[in-house]
Amino acid sequence: MPDGGRVRVMRLLEAHGLRPDTDLGQHFLLDENLADLAVREAGAGLGVLTAALAREARAVHAVEIDRRLEPALAEVVARARNVQVHWGDAMRLPVEELDPPPTVMVANLPYAIATPVVLESLWRLPDVSRWCVMVQREVADRWLAEPGGRLYGAPSVLLLLAAEPTFRRAVGREVFTPRPRVDSSLVALRRTGPGPSPAVRSLVRAAFASRRKTLVNSLAAAGAAKAAVAEALERLALPPAARPEQLPPAAFPALAEALAWPG
């Protein structure tokens, strides 16, 4: 990793008297080349990634919750007139109202919110066609898990119903300050279809609420009649004792339709 990018970030922190707030999941990216790679593979914090995006995009929406970073971020993007900074919690931001509507998501996400932010963007941001996000390696493993594996679950199904992975790269802990205690992955995705409907989302979450149960029992616990679930599985040529982790993503929308599952 080039020393220049590391030095610039460390000087920026020092100049503004900033210390990363690990309670907010802050691990600032030091490697500017990695930021450029994230932008390329997709096709805020201290602004390393935001600045890279501003060089390539017509408009950038940057989201940051920590107001302490405002002077530092303003310094980094001072010449970028195409950047709008939205101060607040990314989980509560009315992203449907962003103007212009985002078409690409590139982010170094706090690991605690990575999955809900990306999953909700599938249906809340229908114009987004590509993603490139930095996440905990275990999160990436769960997102991209295949049916039958122990990591395959609701996030895997919901993500792979609307997108496919196009790139993945392991990222060392040394490219962040402070160093996280977990390994990271840079993951790029391409949209393949619309986000799952509310009914499909509801059914998938009910199905995986208890991994040890069969689909018949899991969905019955969520209010479905066992006989109706068994009949739907039979019509779809699925085993009567199937467990949710045995089904490919495409089977869940079909099951939701067969059961007229409520949204």
C-alpha positions as CSV (number, residue, x, y, z in Angstrom):
1,M,0.0,0.0,0.0
2,P,1.4,3.4,-0.9
3,D,2.5,5.4,2.2
4,G,1.1,8.7,0.7
5,G,-2.5,7.7,1.2
6,R,-1.9,6.5,4.8
7,V,0.0,9.7,5.7
8,R,-2.8,11.9,4.3
9,V,-5.4,10.2,6.3
10,M,-3.4,10.2,9.5
11,R,-2.6,13.9,9.1
12,L,-6.3,14.6,8.5
13,L,-7.2,12.9,11.7
14,E,-4.5,14.7,13.6
15,A,-5.3,18.1,12.1
16,H,-8.9,17.9,13.2
17,G,-8.3,16.2,16.5
18,L,-10.2,13.1,15.6
19,R,-10.2,9.6,17.0
20,P,-12.2,6.9,15.3
21,D,-15.3,6.0,17.3
22,T,-15.4,2.2,17.3
23,D,-18.8,2.3,18.9
24,L,-20.0,3.6,15.5
25,G,-18.0,0.9,13.7
26,Q,-15.5,3.5,12.4
27,H,-12.5,2.0,10.7
28,F,-11.2,4.5,8.3
29,L,-9.8,3.3,4.9
30,L,-6.2,4.3,4.4
31,D,-5.5,2.8,1.0
32,E,-6.5,5.2,-1.8
33,N,-5.7,2.5,-4.4
34,L,-8.3,0.3,-2.7
35,A,-10.8,3.1,-2.9
36,D,-10.2,3.5,-6.6
37,L,-10.6,-0.3,-7.0
38,A,-13.9,-0.2,-5.3
39,V,-15.1,2.5,-7.7
40,R,-13.9,0.5,-10.7
41,E,-15.5,-2.7,-9.6
42,A,-18.8,-1.0,-9.1
43,G,-18.4,0.1,-12.7
44,A,-18.0,8.8,3.7
45,G,-16.2,8.8,6.6
46,L,-13.1,10.9,6.1
47,G,-13.8,11.1,2.4
48,V,-11.2,8.8,0.9
49,L,-13.8,6.8,-0.9
50,T,-16.1,9.8,-1.4
51,A,-13.3,11.7,-3.1
52,A,-12.6,8.7,-5.4
53,L,-16.3,8.5,-6.3
54,A,-16.5,12.3,-7.0
55,R,-13.8,12.0,-9.6
56,E,-15.8,9.5,-11.6
57,A,-19.5,10.0,-10.9
58,R,-21.9,12.7,-12.1
59,A,-23.4,13.0,-8.6
60,V,-22.4,11.5,-5.2
61,H,-24.6,11.0,-2.1
62,A,-22.4,10.6,0.9
63,V,-23.9,9.4,4.2
64,E,-22.2,10.0,7.6
65,I,-23.6,9.8,11.1
66,D,-20.7,11.4,13.0
67,R,-20.8,15.2,12.9
68,R,-17.3,15.4,14.3
69,L,-16.1,14.5,10.9
70,E,-17.7,17.5,9.2
71,P,-14.6,19.7,9.0
72,A,-12.4,16.9,7.7
73,L,-14.9,15.7,5.2
74,A,-15.5,19.2,4.0
75,E,-11.8,19.6,3.4
76,V,-11.5,16.5,1.4
77,V,-14.4,17.2,-0.9
78,A,-14.1,21.0,-1.0
79,R,-13.6,21.1,-4.7
80,A,-16.2,18.5,-5.5
81,R,-19.4,20.3,-6.4
82,N,-21.1,17.0,-7.3
83,V,-21.1,15.7,-3.7
84,Q,-24.1,15.9,-1.4
85,V,-23.4,15.0,2.3
86,H,-26.4,13.6,4.2
87,W,-25.8,13.7,7.9
88,G,-27.6,11.0,9.9
89,D,-28.1,7.2,10.4
90,A,-27.9,5.3,7.1
91,M,-30.6,3.0,8.5
92,R,-33.0,5.9,8.9
93,L,-32.2,7.9,5.8
94,P,-35.2,8.2,3.4
95,V,-33.1,6.9,0.5
96,E,-36.2,6.8,-1.8
97,E,-36.1,10.6,-1.7
98,L,-32.5,11.0,-2.8
99,D,-32.2,13.2,-5.9
100,P,-30.8,12.2,-8.3
101,P,-31.7,8.6,-7.6
102,P,-28.6,6.5,-6.9
103,T,-27.6,4.0,-9.6
104,V,-24.5,2.6,-7.9
105,M,-23.7,1.9,-4.2
106,V,-20.0,2.0,-3.1
107,A,-19.4,1.9,0.6
108,N,-17.1,1.0,3.5
109,L,-19.9,-0.1,5.7
110,P,-19.9,-0.5,9.5
111,Y,-20.1,-4.2,9.9
112,A,-23.1,-4.2,12.2
113,I,-25.3,-2.6,9.5
114,A,-23.8,-4.0,6.3
115,T,-26.4,-6.7,5.7
116,P,-29.6,-4.6,6.3
117,V,-28.2,-1.6,4.3
118,V,-27.3,-3.7,1.3
119,L,-30.4,-5.9,1.4
120,E,-32.8,-3.0,1.8
121,S,-31.2,-1.2,-1.1
122,L,-32.4,-4.1,-3.3
123,W,-36.0,-3.0,-3.0
124,R,-35.7,0.6,-1.7
125,L,-33.3,1.7,-4.4
126,P,-34.6,0.0,-7.6
127,D,-32.3,2.2,-9.8
128,V,-29.1,0.8,-8.2
129,S,-27.7,-1.7,-10.6
130,R,-24.2,-2.3,-9.1
131,W,-22.7,-2.5,-5.6
132,C,-19.2,-2.6,-4.4
133,V,-19.0,-2.7,-0.6
134,M,-16.4,-3.5,2.1
135,V,-17.8,-5.9,4.7
136,Q,-16.6,-8.3,7.3
137,R,-15.4,-11.5,5.6
138,E,-18.0,-13.6,7.4
139,V,-20.7,-11.3,6.2
140,A,-19.5,-11.8,2.6
141,D,-19.4,-15.6,3.2
142,R,-23.0,-15.6,4.3
143,W,-24.2,-13.3,1.4
144,L,-22.6,-15.6,-1.2
145,A,-23.2,-19.0,0.5
146,E,-24.7,-21.7,-1.7
147,P,-27.7,-23.9,-0.7
148,G,-26.9,-26.8,1.6
149,G,-24.1,-25.0,3.4
150,R,-24.2,-24.0,7.1
151,L,-23.8,-20.3,6.2
152,Y,-26.7,-20.3,3.7
153,G,-29.6,-18.3,5.1
154,A,-32.1,-15.5,4.7
155,P,-29.5,-13.0,3.6
156,S,-28.1,-15.4,1.0
157,V,-31.5,-16.0,-0.5
158,L,-32.7,-12.3,-0.5
159,L,-29.5,-11.1,-2.0
160,L,-29.1,-13.7,-4.7
161,L,-32.7,-13.3,-5.8
162,A,-31.8,-9.9,-7.1
163,A,-28.1,-9.8,-7.7
164,E,-25.1,-11.9,-8.5
165,P,-21.4,-11.5,-7.4
166,T,-19.0,-10.3,-10.0
167,F,-15.9,-9.7,-7.8
168,R,-14.5,-10.6,-4.4
169,R,-11.2,-9.7,-2.8
170,A,-9.8,-10.3,0.6
171,V,-8.7,-7.1,2.4
172,G,-6.1,-7.0,5.1
173,R,-6.6,-5.4,8.5
174,E,-3.6,-3.1,7.9
175,V,-5.5,-0.9,5.4
176,F,-7.8,0.5,8.2
177,T,-7.3,2.7,11.2
178,P,-7.8,1.5,13.8
179,R,-7.2,-2.0,12.7
180,P,-10.4,-4.1,13.0
181,R,-10.4,-7.4,14.9
182,V,-11.9,-9.2,11.9
183,D,-10.9,-9.8,8.3
184,S,-12.7,-7.9,5.5
185,S,-13.8,-8.5,1.9
186,L,-14.5,-6.2,-0.9
187,V,-17.5,-7.5,-2.7
188,A,-19.0,-6.4,-6.1
189,L,-22.5,-7.3,-7.1
190,R,-24.6,-6.8,-10.3
191,R,-28.4,-6.5,-10.3
192,T,-30.1,-9.4,-12.1
193,G,-33.7,-8.6,-11.2
194,P,-36.0,-6.6,-8.9
195,G,-35.7,-6.8,-5.2
196,P,-37.8,-9.5,-3.5
197,S,-41.4,-8.6,-2.8
198,P,-42.6,-8.0,0.8
199,A,-44.3,-11.4,0.7
200,V,-41.1,-13.2,-0.4
201,R,-39.1,-11.3,2.3
202,S,-41.6,-12.3,4.9
203,L,-41.6,-16.0,3.9
204,V,-37.8,-16.2,3.7
205,R,-37.4,-14.8,7.2
206,A,-40.1,-17.1,8.6
207,A,-38.5,-20.1,6.9
208,F,-35.1,-19.5,8.4
209,A,-36.3,-18.4,11.8
210,S,-35.3,-21.9,13.1
211,R,-32.8,-23.7,11.0
212,R,-33.4,-27.1,12.7
213,K,-37.1,-27.2,11.6
214,T,-38.5,-28.4,8.3
215,L,-40.2,-25.8,6.1
216,V,-43.6,-27.3,7.1
217,N,-42.9,-26.6,10.8
218,S,-41.1,-23.3,10.3
219,L,-43.9,-21.8,8.2
220,A,-46.6,-23.3,10.5
221,A,-44.9,-21.5,13.4
222,A,-45.4,-18.3,11.4
223,G,-49.2,-19.0,11.0
224,A,-49.5,-21.2,7.9
225,A,-51.5,-24.4,7.9
226,K,-49.2,-27.4,7.8
227,A,-51.3,-29.2,5.2
228,A,-51.2,-26.2,2.9
229,V,-47.4,-26.0,3.1
230,A,-47.1,-29.7,2.5
231,E,-49.4,-29.4,-0.5
232,A,-47.4,-26.4,-1.9
233,L,-44.2,-28.3,-1.6
234,E,-45.6,-31.3,-3.4
235,R,-46.9,-29.0,-6.3
236,L,-43.4,-27.5,-6.6
237,A,-41.8,-31.0,-6.6
238,L,-40.0,-30.2,-3.4
239,P,-39.4,-32.8,-0.7
240,P,-42.1,-32.9,2.0
241,A,-39.4,-32.8,4.8
242,A,-37.3,-30.1,3.1
243,R,-35.4,-27.7,5.3
244,P,-35.0,-24.1,4.2
245,E,-31.3,-24.4,3.6
246,Q,-31.9,-27.1,1.0
247,L,-33.9,-24.8,-1.3
248,P,-32.3,-22.6,-4.0
249,P,-33.2,-18.9,-3.9
250,A,-35.6,-19.3,-6.8
251,A,-37.8,-21.7,-4.9
252,F,-38.9,-19.2,-2.3
253,P,-40.8,-16.8,-4.6
254,A,-42.6,-19.9,-6.1
255,L,-43.4,-21.1,-2.6
256,A,-44.7,-17.6,-1.5
257,E,-46.9,-17.5,-4.6
258,A,-48.2,-21.1,-4.0
259,L,-49.2,-20.2,-0.5
260,A,-50.4,-16.7,-1.3
261,W,-48.1,-15.6,1.5
262,P,-49.0,-12.2,3.0
263,G,-46.5,-9.3,2.6
